[in-house]
């Protein structure tokens, strides 16, 4: 496979993951992603911004989050984010220790 095709496939997979989290699974909280996978939507937006900066593009944290969330972060939080439960917080702490 040539490098251009590899890049296109990787980009398509990223878009599919982003769209899945953006539209199909808004119920999945970032803390749940962090517990299970060690990353969340904010991580994806950070990686997106880092990739832009590496290519000499000026991108704000807010712009990167909007690219991943599909709307301003504050709007997404108001629509979809719930307060973390004590169980989620405990699981997050345990996961942090496992991944450290």
DAWO-V424690 format. One record per residue. N is the residue number from 1. PSI is psi in degrees with one decimal (* if undefined). D_LAST is the distance of its C-alpha to the last C-alpha in whole Angstrom. Layout:
BEGIN
<<N & PSI & D_LAST> <N & PSI & D_LAST>>
END
This chain:
BEGIN
<<1 & 138.0 & 36> <2 & 159.9 & 36> <3 & -37.1 & 33> <4 & -43.1 & 35> <5 & -41.6 & 35> <6 & -47.4 & 31> <7 & -43.6 & 31> <8 & -40.9 & 33> <9 & -42.7 & 31> <10 & -41.7 & 28> <11 & -41.1 & 29> <12 & -40.1 & 31> <13 & -42.0 & 28> <14 & -47.5 & 26> <15 & -38.4 & 29> <16 & -43.9 & 29> <17 & -48.1 & 25> <18 & -47.9 & 26> <19 & -36.8 & 29> <20 & -47.4 & 28> <21 & -31.5 & 26> <22 & -38.0 & 28> <23 & -39.2 & 31> <24 & -32.6 & 31> <25 & 50.4 & 27> <26 & -16.2 & 28> <27 & -21.3 & 27> <28 & 117.9 & 23> <29 & 151.1 & 21> <30 & -38.2 & 19> <31 & -35.3 & 17> <32 & -41.7 & 17> <33 & -42.7 & 16> <34 & -40.0 & 13> <35 & -47.3 & 13> <36 & -38.3 & 14> <37 & -13.7 & 13> <38 & 11.5 & 10> <39 & 164.3 & 13> <40 & -172.7 & 17> <41 & -37.2 & 20> <42 & -38.4 & 19> <43 & -45.8 & 16> <44 & -42.4 & 19> <45 & -35.5 & 22> <46 & -43.7 & 20> <47 & -38.4 & 20> <48 & -47.3 & 23> <49 & -43.5 & 24> <50 & -41.2 & 22> <51 & -39.2 & 24> <52 & -46.3 & 27> <53 & -40.3 & 27> <54 & -26.5 & 26> <55 & 12.1 & 30> <56 & 14.6 & 31> <57 & 139.6 & 32> <58 & 114.5 & 31> <59 & 130.6 & 29> <60 & 161.6 & 28> <61 & -41.8 & 25> <62 & -40.5 & 28> <63 & -40.4 & 29> <64 & -41.1 & 26> <65 & -39.6 & 25> <66 & -34.4 & 29> <67 & -33.6 & 29> <68 & -39.3 & 26> <69 & -19.4 & 27> <70 & 7.0 & 31> <71 & 166.4 & 32> <72 & 142.2 & 31> <73 & -43.4 & 28> <74 & -38.3 & 29> <75 & -43.3 & 32> <76 & -44.2 & 29> <77 & -44.7 & 27> <78 & -35.0 & 31> <79 & -36.5 & 32> <80 & -25.2 & 29> <81 & 134.7 & 26> <82 & 158.8 & 26> <83 & 139.0 & 25> <84 & 138.4 & 21> <85 & 161.8 & 22> <86 & -35.5 & 21> <87 & -42.3 & 20> <88 & -42.8 & 18> <89 & -40.7 & 16> <90 & -43.3 & 16> <91 & -37.8 & 14> <92 & -46.3 & 12> <93 & -43.7 & 11> <94 & -40.9 & 10> <95 & -39.3 & 8> <96 & -40.8 & 6> <97 & -38.7 & 5> <98 & -36.1 & 6> <99 & -3.3 & 4> <100 & * & 0>>
END
